[in-house]
Structure formats: structure tokens, C-alpha cells
Amino acid sequence: MPERKQVTPEDLLQLQFVDAVAVSPDGSRAVYQVRSIDPEKDGYESHLWIVPMQGGEPRRLTFGEQKNGSAAWSPDGRTIAFVSDRRDKKQQIYKLSLEGGEAERLTDLDGRIGGLAWSPDGSKISFCYRATDPPETGHLPGSAPAKQAAEAKAEKKDRKPPTFMHITRLHYKEDGQGFLPKSRFHVHVLDVASGEVRALTSGEWDHGAAAWSPDGTWLVFPANRLPDADYHATVSDLWLLPAAGGEPRNLTPQPGAAFAPAWSPDGSQIAFLGNEDEGDAWGVKNIHVWTVPAQGGPARNLTPELDRTALDLMGTDLRDFHEPYPPVWSTDGTAIHYLVSDQGSTHLYSVPAKGGTPRKATKGALALLAIAGSKKGSDLAVIRCDHADAGTVGRLDPGTGTFTPLVRPTSTLFDTLAVQTPEEFWVEMPEGHKVHCWMMKPPNADPARKYPMILEIHGGPRVQYGACFFHEFQMLASAGFYVLFSNPRGAQGYGEAFTREIVVDWGGPDYEDLMRVVDDALRRYPEIDPARLGVTGGSYGGYMTNWIVGHTSRFKAAATQRSVVDLKTLLLAGDFSDDAVPEFGDQPWRDSPDYRRMSPITYVENIRTPLLVLHSLEDHRCPVEEAEQLYTSLKLLRREVEMVLFPGESHGLSRGGTPSRRVARLTFLRDWFLRHLAPELAPRAAARAPSAAAEPAMAKAK
């Protein structure tokens, strides 16, 4: 066999990202969405493909330099509706006959569209839509900029930035979207034959995707419709609305969150995800599977004893965290299937619809990134990943857990790369708990040599690392580093008590676990050089990186990404509108000793580890001021520090940012550790010259 090549930053440009899947009503075919990168245009394309559920050659359905997604099958299985930006780069709804022909545009809207669902009779499509604000928004009436904005809209040209932004909401910005418009997401219905679009909801609230009742007479959707909704960010209810229009009725008035609704086959029950804790803004409380009678009545928690959360919270750089997938009913209505974050995997679970013991349907180390069911087929379509697989579309039998792969878009690329599968181990802690760990070695690692090691720390903090491909880890391993990653206390997937351990104690139990994990790794792997240790992480992982270098000098180099140094400025300047007290013990504007104790900036004078600061200029989750505070402090202290800023990028740069800037980030990260930890470059995989595609971001990054 030809020698496999080392994984480099530029390999990102060849990855195929499998983002979504939907099954035909008869269960015979699956449509899936693949996102790829155009290096020359430095952007993404998303296209739809179709594959038989019993196996066969996949067929591409969409073409061109476009983004196509949100596919929804018509009830007769002959047509798919989807969202595309193929005209004027604005999102519109299209339909495509699977018997041949061109896609037909159904809407002429100006805004964001998602959540498509056909009515059972195939005559209508419901969707969520947030209109772009009118062109005069942000300009003085009658001013030249207001006139120019109106002319730009009429001529379908890009508008210039507003003269001003007048803000009155508490929740006024969101990472990845920037400053929010005045308009809100509302449920709309499109008449497929006439093209008429009708809004079914109104008001100063955002509404989620609607689901049709089996008889087509009702729609149910999630929304927070409280009068002061921004002050109750964790609240969400299910609202029942006549499909013909009318006043919505709250089905879940109990405290907490209810979202991701799914109708039972007979229309009598609605399954959903949720919990009863309105103060849980930071993901401590488990999300469970519930049902509620469709015409009203008390909701029932079907999984109260399962100490796991019914969400996919797997950390990866394949894609950003997604909207929760609704539970899937069995065709006979007796069982409900759903995803669970469980000890470094995302498994499929099933629970009897009338209540009972939940059952784990899948086994082994894996991450299910998406599940979809059908009206008549018993099998599910899923997207499955693991450490060495970036996404396989397959058929899953929920009864036996048998997975049958159908198509793996990355197979050709991965056949040429030295992709590594890490070794899994657990570390017992003196408090009685265990920490789940993985060690990824360089290709063809020689235990007789000495290697540097990099500790990677996940974000969140209520997420998990585990059995999912991570390009950054593979790249660092190919560069000659041992890569250690783990789920310390505070992570999800190990029970509520484990997750709750760091409440009002960030930098306490998590720091202790991470340092003991490093100690254990050095004992297990004597080939690791304890004098050449590095540490990195993003978001909360960046917070922990800052915390670690402020509390120990054992690491020779560190790289902090999209990080936090001051919890008070984070909570008051980030896109948070939640009550901080349950997580941090006090409000951030108060002079709280807990905030000082838990903020890494308090310990900045202790930092002597060479530090690389990586941050995006349009990060609204952890604003760039966090990076600037740290960088300026260390510069004034005359410590070794460098900062790389990425213009136009959000908190999610590593998962979905501009491709050239993603490559640049990886290149800076790798080269920083190469410079300071100096791994011996023994023959292990064929090296390749850097791609010129990395140069634009290197030039733009300041």
C-alpha cells in the first residue's frame, strides 16, 4: 500500500461535511446534505444527495455554487422542498421533482428561512421566517443614507451599513448572527400551488419550527411568548395552533423548557425534549423525553431516572452545535427514539411511549450526529461518526442497533491520510469519580523515542469530547505530538452530579482533574517528555488554558483560543441574557469575591508560560476584549505572548468560519507548538508542502 500522508491544516479544504439527513415517507430513500469547500472562492457549497436505504449508488440532486439545505420530503415521496440561495444569494424555498427537471422557486422573500415541513395532504409547506428589517432601519428619515438603502433594496444590491443601531432589547446580539434585527422568527405557511405565503404567528417573540398533526388540522411549535421573554432565556413552551390560523394555546405551562416536538402516529400525543429548571442557563440539568396530550393535559416525563441528557453535545470541528433533533416515534407508536450524550459517545436510546425503562440501542464508541425516521419504515437514517470517520450516512435498526453504512463522502480522502484512532483510558480520582480520557499518538509512534504532548481542553463547559473525528487533533498528532483529551468534572455525559461539580467553582475540580489526567498520562506513556508539555483549548477550554498557566508552570507553551479571562466582562458583554446567579453565585455587576476568585485575569502576574492568543474580531460569545485584556496585561508584564486576530469571524471560526482563516488558525496553532516543543520529525508519514490556499488568511490575520 502507498504510504499514507500526514494530516495537515490544508486537508480541511478537502473534507466533506455531512450536515443533515431526511427519509422518504415510505422509508425507501434518504436525502442527505453535504457541505464542501471551494478553495478558490474561499467559501462553502452545500448540496443535496439521495441514496437508497437498502444500499446502492448515491445520486447528486443539486449543482452549482450555492448553499442548499433544509430538505423536506413531500407526503407522496415524489418531491423534495429545500432552501437555497441560488438566486441573488438570498434564501428561498424551492421544490424539486425526483423524477427529473429543474428546481422550481416557490417564494420571493428577503430574510432567513428554515424548518420546512409539508402538510399531510401535500398542499402546503410550513416554515420559520425572519424578514430583513426595512431599508430605512438605522437611518434618519429622509437622509441620504436612507434613500441609498431604499435604492439598493429596489435594485437588489448589497446595502451599506446603517448610520446607527438603536438597541432596546436585553438580548440584542447573538454569535454567528451579530446584532439582531428588530424582526422576529415567525411560523409561516406557503400554499404550494398559488405561492401565497401567510404568517400564522406575530408579536415580539421568536418561534421555532412547526410540526403538522397527522390529520393536517394543527401545528405545534416551540416558543417563549412570555411578556418579558428576554429575561427568561431558558423558558420555552409548546404552542398548539390551528393550521388555518388562530390564537395559539400553550400545551406546556409548567416551568422550564419544552422544545423539539414530534407528533405520535395517531395524533393523540406529542413527544418533546425538555426539563423543569428555569434557572439552568448553563446546561447542568438533564434534558429528558416527555409526552403531552395533543389537546391538553399534564405533560409526562418518560425518562426521569436516566441520568443522562437527551441532546447531542459532542465537541468536534466538523460542525457547530446544532438545533436538537426531535424524538422519533416508532411506526406503531409504541416507542420513542432519541439521542443521548453518554460517556464520550452520542447513542440512540429508545423508551416505551407509555413509560418504562429507557434502552440504549447502539453500542461501542460512536457519535450519531443526526437521526431521521419515516411514516412507514421502521429503520432510521443516521449520520454516524467516530474517531476516524468524519461522517457516514447509514441505516440504523433501532431494535437491534445494527448499523448499515450507505455512503461515506470522505472515504477517498481518508484512504490517503494517516488518520489515527486514539487509545481510551479512565483515570480514578481520590474523590471517588473517574475521568474519561483519550490519547492520540503520532503515526508510527516509536515508544523508544521521546515525544512532546499537548493537552486539549473542550469548551462548554457542558459538552463532551469523545468518539468523533477531530481534524485539529489529527493535525497535531501528524506534526509529532501526543494529543491528550478528556472530560473532567463539569462535562456532560456522566450524570448530573458530575456536571454540577464546577458550579460556583470554575477552575477548581476541573483544574484538579486535568492536572491528575496529565500525571496519569505521563505514567502510562513514558515516551512523553514531561519537559515538553503544551496546553490549548477554546471557549471554556480557553478559559481553562488561561487558568492553568496562571496556576502552574509545568507547561512549556500554551495557546488560548476564543477564551475568557474575566467572567464579569464575559457575562456583561457577551451574547448572554441569562441569570448568572445559579452558575456563578452572584450578579456580574457586583463586587463579588467569587468572580475575582474564578477569573483568570486575577492570576495574570503568575503567567510565565509562552502564550499564543487566538481570537475572532466578531466573536459575540466571548468578545475580543477578553483576548485584548490578557494580551495587554502580559505585554505590560514583558512576558512572551503573541496574538492573532481573525477579521470578520465569530466564536465558531474553528467549526464553520471562512476556510482560509480556519487553515490559518490551525497553522498558527501547529507552528507555535512546533517552535516551543520541538518534536523530532522522524519518518512517520509523507509530508506535503503547505497549500497556497492558506495564504489569504495569513495575510489578513493581524
C-alpha positions in Angstrom: 0.0 0.0 0.0 1.2 3.6 -0.7 2.4 5.4 2.4 -0.3 7.5 4.0 0.2 11.2 4.2 0.3 13.2 7.4 -2.8 15.3 8.2 -2.2 19.0 7.6 -4.2 22.2 8.1 -4.8 22.3 4.3 -6.6 18.9 4.4 -9.6 20.9 5.9 -10.2 22.1 2.3 -10.9 18.6 1.1 -13.2 17.5 3.9 -16.8 16.7 3.1 -19.1 17.7 6.0 -22.3 15.7 6.2 -24.8 18.0 7.9 -28.3 16.6 7.7 -30.4 13.6 6.6 -34.1 13.1 5.8 -36.0 9.9 5.0 -38.7 9.4 2.4 -42.2 8.7 3.8 -42.1 5.1 2.7 -38.6 4.6 4.2 -37.0 3.6 1.0 -34.7 6.5 0.3 -32.7 9.1 2.2 -31.7 12.7 1.2 -28.6 14.0 2.8 -26.8 17.3 2.8 -23.0 17.6 2.1 -21.1 20.8 2.7 -17.8 21.2 0.9 -15.2 24.0 0.5 -14.3 25.8 -2.7 -10.7 26.9 -2.0 -10.5 29.4 -4.9 -13.6 31.2 -3.8 -12.7 30.7 -0.1 -16.3 29.7 0.8 -18.7 26.8 1.2 -21.2 25.0 -1.0 -23.9 22.7 0.3 -25.6 20.2 -1.9 -28.3 17.5 -1.6 -27.8 13.8 -2.5 -30.1 10.9 -2.5 -29.3 7.2 -1.7 -31.5 4.1 -1.4 -32.0 2.9 2.2 -31.3 -0.7 1.1 -28.0 0.3 -0.5 -26.9 1.5 -3.9 -25.2 4.3 -5.7 -25.9 7.8 -4.3 -27.1 10.5 -6.8 -26.5 14.2 -6.6 -29.6 16.4 -6.7 -28.3 19.9 -6.7 -25.4 21.6 -8.5 -23.7 25.0 -8.8 -22.0 27.5 -6.5 -24.9 27.5 -4.0 -25.9 26.5 -0.5 -28.8 24.1 -0.5 -30.3 22.5 2.7 -33.3 22.0 5.0 -34.6 19.3 2.7 -38.2 18.0 3.4 -40.0 15.2 1.6 -43.5 15.7 0.2 -46.0 13.1 1.6 -46.1 11.2 -1.7 -42.3 10.9 -1.8 -42.1 12.4 -5.3 -40.8 15.8 -4.5 -38.5 17.5 -2.0 -38.7 21.1 -0.8 -35.5 22.8 0.3 -33.9 26.2 1.0 -31.4 27.6 -1.5 -29.5 30.8 -2.1 -29.1 30.2 -5.8 -30.9 33.5 -6.7 -29.3 36.7 -5.7 -27.7 34.8 -2.8 -30.9 35.2 -0.9 -32.6 32.2 0.8 -35.8 31.0 -1.0 -37.9 27.8 -0.9 -37.6 25.5 -3.9 -39.2 22.3 -4.9 -37.5 19.6 -7.0 -39.2 16.6 -8.6 -37.2 13.4 -8.1 -38.5 12.2 -11.4 -36.4 14.9 -13.2 -36.3 18.5 -14.2 -35.1 21.8 -12.7 -35.9 23.0 -9.2 -38.8 25.4 -9.1 -38.6 28.5 -6.9 -41.7 28.9 -4.7 -41.0 32.1 -2.7 -39.7 35.6 -3.2 -38.7 36.6 0.4 -36.0 38.7 1.9 -34.7 37.2 5.2 -33.8 33.9 6.9 -35.7 30.7 6.2 -35.7 27.3 7.9 -37.7 24.5 9.4 -39.5 23.3 6.3 -42.4 20.7 6.8 -45.1 19.6 4.3 -48.7 19.4 5.3 -50.0 15.8 5.2 -52.0 16.4 2.0 -49.0 18.0 0.2 -50.7 21.3 -0.5 -48.8 23.5 2.0 -45.3 23.9 3.5 -44.8 25.4 6.9 -41.5 27.2 7.7 -39.9 29.7 10.0 -39.0 33.1 8.5 -37.4 36.2 9.9 -37.7 39.1 7.5 -34.8 41.5 6.9 -35.5 44.8 8.5 -36.9 47.6 6.2 -34.2 49.5 4.4 -34.9 52.7 6.4 -33.9 50.9 9.6 -30.8 52.5 11.1 -31.1 55.8 9.2 -32.6 59.2 9.9 -35.9 59.6 7.9 -35.2 61.5 4.6 -31.4 61.3 4.9 -29.2 60.5 2.0 -28.2 57.1 3.6 -31.9 56.2 3.9 -32.5 56.9 0.3 -29.5 55.0 -0.8 -30.6 52.0 1.3 -34.0 52.0 -0.4 -32.4 52.2 -3.8 -30.1 49.3 -3.0 -33.1 47.2 -2.0 -35.0 48.1 -5.1 -32.0 47.2 -7.3 -31.3 44.1 -5.2 -27.8 45.3 -4.3 -26.0 44.9 -1.0 -26.9 47.6 1.5 -24.3 49.8 3.1 -24.0 49.6 6.9 -26.6 51.5 8.9 -26.0 55.0 10.2 -26.7 53.8 13.7 -28.1 50.9 15.7 -30.8 51.8 18.2 -31.0 49.0 20.8 -33.8 48.4 23.3 -33.7 44.7 23.9 -31.8 42.8 26.5 -30.9 40.0 24.0 -29.7 42.2 21.2 -26.9 40.1 19.6 -26.0 36.5 19.0 -22.8 34.9 18.0 -22.8 33.9 14.3 -25.6 36.4 13.6 -24.2 39.6 15.0 -26.5 42.4 16.2 -30.0 41.1 15.8 -32.6 42.7 13.6 -35.9 44.1 15.0 -37.9 41.5 13.2 -38.5 38.0 14.7 -38.8 34.5 13.5 -42.5 33.6 12.9 -44.3 30.5 11.6 -45.4 30.9 8.0 -47.4 28.6 5.7 -46.8 28.5 1.9 -49.6 27.4 -0.5 -47.6 25.3 -2.9 -50.0 25.8 -5.9 -50.6 29.5 -5.6 -47.4 30.6 -4.0 -49.3 32.6 -1.3 -47.3 33.0 1.9 -49.2 33.6 5.2 -47.8 34.3 8.6 -49.5 32.3 11.4 -47.8 33.9 14.3 -47.0 37.5 15.2 -45.6 39.5 18.1 -42.3 40.3 19.7 -41.2 36.7 20.1 -39.1 34.2 18.1 -40.9 30.9 17.1 -39.3 27.6 16.3 -40.0 25.1 13.5 -43.6 23.8 13.4 -44.7 20.2 13.1 -48.0 19.2 11.4 -50.5 16.9 13.1 -51.2 13.7 11.1 -54.6 14.9 10.0 -53.2 18.3 8.9 -55.5 20.4 11.2 -53.0 21.5 13.8 -49.4 22.8 14.0 -47.3 22.7 17.1 -44.1 24.8 17.6 -41.8 25.9 20.4 -41.6 29.5 21.6 -41.0 31.7 24.6 -44.1 34.0 24.5 -43.7 35.5 27.9 -44.3 39.3 28.1 -40.7 39.7 29.3 -39.2 36.8 27.3 -35.7 38.2 27.1 -35.5 38.0 30.9 -36.4 34.3 30.9 -34.0 33.0 28.3 -34.2 29.3 29.4 -38.0 29.2 29.0 -39.7 27.5 26.0 -43.2 26.1 25.7 -45.0 24.1 23.0 -47.9 26.0 21.4 -50.7 24.4 19.5 -52.2 26.4 16.6 -55.0 25.6 14.1 -53.4 25.1 10.7 -56.0 27.6 9.3 -54.8 30.2 11.7 -56.0 31.5 15.1 -54.7 32.0 18.6 -52.0 29.6 19.8 -52.6 27.7 23.0 -49.8 26.7 25.5 -49.6 22.9 26.0 -46.7 23.0 28.5 -47.3 25.8 31.0 -45.1 24.0 33.6 -41.8 25.7 34.5 -38.7 25.1 32.3 -38.1 24.3 28.7 -40.1 22.3 26.1 -38.9 22.1 22.5 -38.3 19.8 19.5 -41.9 18.5 19.2 -42.9 15.3 17.4 -46.5 14.0 16.8 -47.4 10.4 17.6 -48.6 8.5 14.5 -52.3 8.6 15.7 -52.0 12.3 16.6 -53.0 11.9 20.2 -49.7 12.7 21.8 -46.8 15.0 21.2 -43.3 13.9 22.3 -40.7 16.6 23.1 -37.5 17.3 24.8 -37.3 19.4 28.0 -36.8 19.9 31.7 -38.4 21.8 34.6 -35.5 24.0 35.6 -35.9 27.7 34.6 -32.6 28.6 36.2 -30.5 26.2 34.2 -28.8 28.5 31.7 -25.5 26.6 31.7 -26.7 23.1 30.8 -26.4 21.4 34.2 -29.9 19.9 34.4 -30.5 16.8 32.2 -32.9 17.2 29.3 -35.5 14.4 29.2 -38.0 13.0 26.8 -41.6 13.9 27.6 -45.1 13.5 26.1 -48.2 15.7 26.4 -51.7 15.0 25.2 -52.3 16.9 21.9 -55.5 18.5 23.1 -54.1 19.4 26.5 -53.4 17.9 29.9 -50.3 17.3 32.1 -47.0 16.5 30.5 -45.2 13.3 31.5 -41.5 12.8 31.9 -40.7 9.4 30.3 -37.1 9.3 31.3 -36.9 10.7 34.9 -34.5 8.0 36.1 -32.0 8.2 33.2 -29.1 10.3 34.5 -28.1 11.5 31.0 -29.2 14.4 28.8 -31.2 13.8 25.7 -29.0 16.1 23.5 -26.0 15.6 21.2 -23.3 17.6 22.9 -20.3 16.1 21.2 -17.4 18.5 20.6 -15.9 18.4 17.2 -14.6 20.8 14.5 -16.8 19.1 11.8 -19.7 21.4 12.5 -21.1 23.8 15.1 -23.6 22.6 17.8 -26.9 22.1 16.1 -30.6 22.5 16.9 -31.8 19.5 18.8 -33.4 16.7 16.7 -37.0 15.9 17.7 -37.6 12.4 19.1 -38.6 9.9 16.5 -41.8 7.7 17.1 -41.8 4.1 16.0 -44.2 3.5 13.2 -46.7 1.7 15.5 -46.5 4.5 18.1 -45.3 2.2 20.9 -41.7 3.6 21.3 -39.8 6.8 21.0 -36.2 7.0 19.8 -33.8 9.9 20.7 -30.2 10.8 21.1 -28.2 10.8 24.3 -24.8 12.1 25.3 -23.3 9.2 27.2 -19.7 8.7 28.3 -17.9 10.2 25.2 -20.5 8.9 22.7 -23.8 10.0 21.3 -26.0 7.0 21.4 -29.5 6.1 20.2 -31.9 5.4 23.1 -35.5 4.1 23.0 -38.2 4.4 25.6 -41.7 3.0 25.7 -44.3 5.7 24.8 -46.4 4.8 27.8 -43.4 4.9 30.1 -40.8 2.4 31.2 -37.1 1.8 31.3 -35.1 3.5 28.5 -33.0 1.2 26.4 -29.6 2.0 24.8 -30.0 0.8 21.2 -26.4 1.4 20.0 -23.1 0.1 21.3 -19.4 0.9 21.1 -17.7 4.2 20.7 -19.6 6.4 18.2 -21.3 9.7 17.6 -24.7 9.9 16.0 -24.9 13.5 14.6 -28.4 13.2 13.2 -31.4 10.8 13.2 -34.5 10.8 11.0 -37.4 8.4 10.8 -40.3 7.9 8.3 -44.0 7.2 8.4 -43.8 3.6 7.2 -40.2 2.4 7.5 -39.0 1.0 10.8 -35.3 1.8 10.2 -33.8 5.2 10.9 -31.4 7.2 8.7 -28.5 8.5 10.7 -25.2 10.3 10.3 -22.5 8.3 12.2 -19.0 9.4 13.2 -16.2 8.0 15.2 -12.5 9.0 15.8 -11.5 8.0 12.3 -14.7 8.8 10.4 -15.9 12.3 9.6 -19.4 11.2 8.7 -21.2 8.1 7.2 -24.8 8.1 6.2 -26.4 4.8 7.1 -29.4 2.8 8.1 -29.9 2.0 11.7 -32.2 -0.7 13.1 -33.4 0.8 16.4 -34.5 -2.6 17.7 -31.1 -4.3 17.3 -28.8 -1.3 17.0 -27.4 -2.7 13.7 -25.9 0.0 11.6 -25.6 -0.5 7.8 -23.3 2.1 6.1 -24.7 3.6 2.8 -22.3 6.3 1.8 -19.1 7.8 3.3 -18.2 11.1 1.4 -14.7 11.3 3.0 -13.7 7.7 2.1 -11.4 8.6 -0.8 -9.6 11.3 1.1 -9.3 9.3 4.3 -7.8 6.4 2.3 -4.7 8.6 1.7 -4.3 10.1 5.2 -2.6 8.8 8.4 -5.8 9.2 10.5 -5.2 7.9 14.0 -7.6 6.2 16.4 -6.7 7.3 20.0 -6.3 4.9 22.9 -9.0 5.2 25.5 -8.5 5.0 29.3 -10.0 6.1 32.6 -8.3 7.8 35.5 -9.5 7.1 39.0 -9.7 10.2 41.3 -9.3 10.3 45.0 -12.8 11.8 45.4 -14.2 8.5 44.0 -15.1 9.5 40.5 -13.3 8.6 37.2 -12.3 10.8 34.3 -12.7 9.5 30.8 -9.5 10.1 28.6 -8.1 9.5 25.2 -4.5 9.7 23.9 -3.9 10.2 20.2 -0.4 9.2 19.1 1.6 10.4 16.1 1.5 8.0 13.2 4.0 5.2 13.6 5.0 6.4 17.1 8.1 4.8 18.4 8.0 4.1 22.2 11.8 4.2 22.3 11.8 7.9 21.4 10.7 11.0 23.4 7.7 13.0 22.3 6.1 16.3 23.4 2.4 16.2 24.4 -0.4 18.7 24.1 -3.4 18.7 26.5 -6.6 19.7 24.6 -9.5 21.0 26.7 -13.1 21.2 25.5 -15.4 24.2 25.5 -18.8 24.5 27.0 -18.2 23.6 29.8 -21.3 21.3 29.5 -20.2 19.4 26.4 -18.1 16.3 25.9 -15.1 15.1 23.9 -15.3 11.6 22.6 -15.8 9.3 19.6 -15.9 11.9 16.8 -13.4 12.9 14.2 -11.5 16.0 15.2 -9.3 17.4 12.4 -7.3 19.6 14.8 -6.3 16.7 16.9 -5.3 14.6 13.9 -3.2 17.5 12.5 -1.3 17.9 15.8 -0.7 14.2 16.0 0.7 14.2 12.5 3.0 17.0 13.4 4.7 14.8 16.0 2.7 15.5 19.2 0.9 13.1 21.6 -2.6 14.6 22.0 -4.4 14.1 25.3 -8.1 15.0 25.7 -10.6 14.2 28.4 -13.9 15.0 30.1 -13.1 16.5 33.5 -15.8 17.3 36.1 -18.2 19.8 34.6 -18.5 17.9 31.3 -21.8 16.3 30.1 -22.3 12.6 29.6 -21.5 11.3 33.1 -24.5 12.3 35.1 -25.9 15.5 36.7 -23.8 15.4 39.8 -20.6 15.1 37.7 -21.7 18.1 35.6 -22.7 20.2 38.6 -19.3 19.9 40.3 -18.0 23.2 39.0 -21.0 25.4 39.8 -19.6 28.5 41.6 -16.2 26.7 41.4 -14.8 27.2 37.8 -11.1 26.4 38.0 -11.5 24.1 41.0 -12.5 20.5 40.4 -11.9 20.8 36.7 -8.4 22.0 37.2 -7.6 19.2 39.7 -9.0 16.6 37.2 -7.0 17.9 34.3 -3.7 18.0 36.2 -4.2 14.5 37.5 -5.0 13.3 34.0 -1.7 14.7 32.8 0.1 13.0 35.7 -1.6 9.7 34.8 -0.7 10.1 31.1 3.0 10.6 32.0 2.9 7.4 33.9 1.2 5.4 31.2 3.3 6.8 28.4 6.9 7.0 29.5 7.8 8.1 26.0 6.2 11.5 26.7 8.8 14.1 27.7 7.5 15.9 30.8 9.6 18.9 30.0 7.8 19.4 26.7 4.1 19.8 27.5 1.7 22.1 25.8 -1.9 23.1 26.6 -4.7 24.5 24.5 -8.5 24.8 24.3 -11.2 27.1 23.0 -14.0 29.0 24.7 -14.3 27.4 28.2 -11.2 25.4 27.1 -9.5 28.7 26.5 -10.7 29.8 30.0 -9.1 26.7 31.4 -5.9 27.2 29.4 -5.6 30.7 30.9 -6.4 29.3 34.4 -3.8 26.6 34.1 -0.9 28.8 33.0 -1.9 31.2 35.9 -1.6 28.3 38.4 1.3 26.1 37.2 4.5 26.4 35.2 4.6 22.8 34.2 3.6 23.6 30.5 6.3 24.8 28.2 3.8 26.5 25.8 0.1 27.3 25.7 -2.4 28.5 23.1 -5.6 30.1 24.3 -8.5 30.2 21.8 -11.7 32.4 21.8 -11.1 32.5 25.6 -12.3 34.1 28.8 -10.2 36.0 31.3 -12.8 38.0 33.2 -16.1 36.3 34.0 -17.7 39.7 34.8 -16.9 41.2 31.4 -17.8 38.0 29.6 -21.3 37.9 31.1 -22.0 41.6 30.6 -20.5 42.0 27.1 -21.2 38.5 25.6 -24.4 37.4 24.0 -25.7 36.2 27.3 -29.1 37.3 28.7 -29.3 34.7 31.4 -29.4 34.9 35.1 -25.8 34.3 36.2 -26.5 33.6 39.8 -27.2 29.8 39.6 -23.8 29.2 37.9 -21.6 31.9 39.4 -23.3 32.8 42.7 -23.9 36.5 42.2 -24.7 39.1 39.5 -21.7 40.2 37.5 -22.0 43.9 38.2 -21.5 43.3 41.9 -18.1 43.3 43.6 -18.2 39.5 44.2 -15.2 37.7 45.6 -16.3 34.6 43.7 -15.9 36.4 40.4 -12.4 37.6 41.3 -11.5 34.1 42.5 -12.8 32.4 39.3 -11.4 34.8 36.8 -8.0 34.0 35.2 -7.1 37.7 34.9 -6.8 37.7 38.7 -3.7 35.5 38.3 -2.2 37.1 35.2 1.0 38.1 37.1 1.7 34.4 37.6 1.7 33.6 33.9 5.2 32.9 32.6 4.4 30.2 30.0 4.8 31.4 26.4 1.2 32.1 25.3 -0.4 32.4 21.9 -3.8 34.2 21.9 -6.2 33.3 19.1 -9.5 35.2 18.8 -12.1 36.3 16.3 -12.9 40.0 15.9 -16.7 39.3 15.6 -16.9 36.9 18.5 -20.1 37.8 20.3 -19.9 34.9 22.7 -16.5 35.6 24.2 -15.9 39.2 23.0 -12.4 40.1 21.7 -11.9 42.3 24.7 -11.2 39.1 26.7 -8.2 38.4 24.4 -7.1 42.0 24.5 -7.1 42.2 28.3 -4.9 39.2 28.5 -2.5 40.2 25.7 -2.1 43.8 27.0 -1.5 42.6 30.6 1.1 40.1 29.6 2.8 42.6 27.3 3.0 45.2 30.1 4.5 42.4 32.3 7.0 41.8 29.5 6.0 38.1 29.2 6.3 36.1 26.0 2.9 36.5 24.3 1.6 36.8 20.7 -1.9 37.5 19.5 -3.6 36.5 16.2 -7.0 38.1 15.4 -9.3 37.0 12.7 -11.4 39.7 11.0 -15.0 39.0 10.2 -15.1 35.7 12.1 -17.3 34.6 15.0 -16.9 32.3 18.0 -17.4 29.4 15.7 -14.4 30.1 13.5 -12.9 26.6 14.0 -16.1 24.9 13.1 -17.5 26.9 10.2 -15.5 30.1 9.6 -14.0 31.3 6.3 -12.0 28.3 5.1 -8.7 30.2 4.6 -9.0 31.6 8.1 -9.7 28.2 9.5 -6.5 27.0 7.8 -4.6 30.0 9.1 -5.8 29.3 12.7 -4.6 25.7 12.5 -1.3 26.8 11.0 -0.6 29.3 13.8 -1.5 26.7 16.4 0.7 24.0 15.0 3.6 26.2 14.3 3.5 27.7 17.8 3.8 24.3 19.4 6.5 23.2 16.9 8.5 26.3 17.8 8.3 25.7 21.6 8.0 22.0 22.0 10.2 20.9 19.0 9.1 17.3 18.3 11.6 15.1 16.5 10.4 14.7 12.9 11.2 11.1 12.4 9.7 9.4 9.3 6.1 8.6 10.1 4.0 9.9 7.1 4.8 11.7 3.9 4.9 15.4 4.4 3.4 17.8 2.0 4.1 21.4 1.1 1.6 23.9 2.5 -1.2 24.9 0.2 -1.3 28.4 -1.2 -4.9 28.4 -0.1 -3.7 29.2 3.4 -2.1 32.5 2.4 -5.1 34.9 2.2 -6.0 34.4 5.8 -2.3 34.5 6.9 -2.1 37.9 5.2 -5.4 39.2 6.7 -4.9 37.9 10.2 -3.4 40.7 12.3 
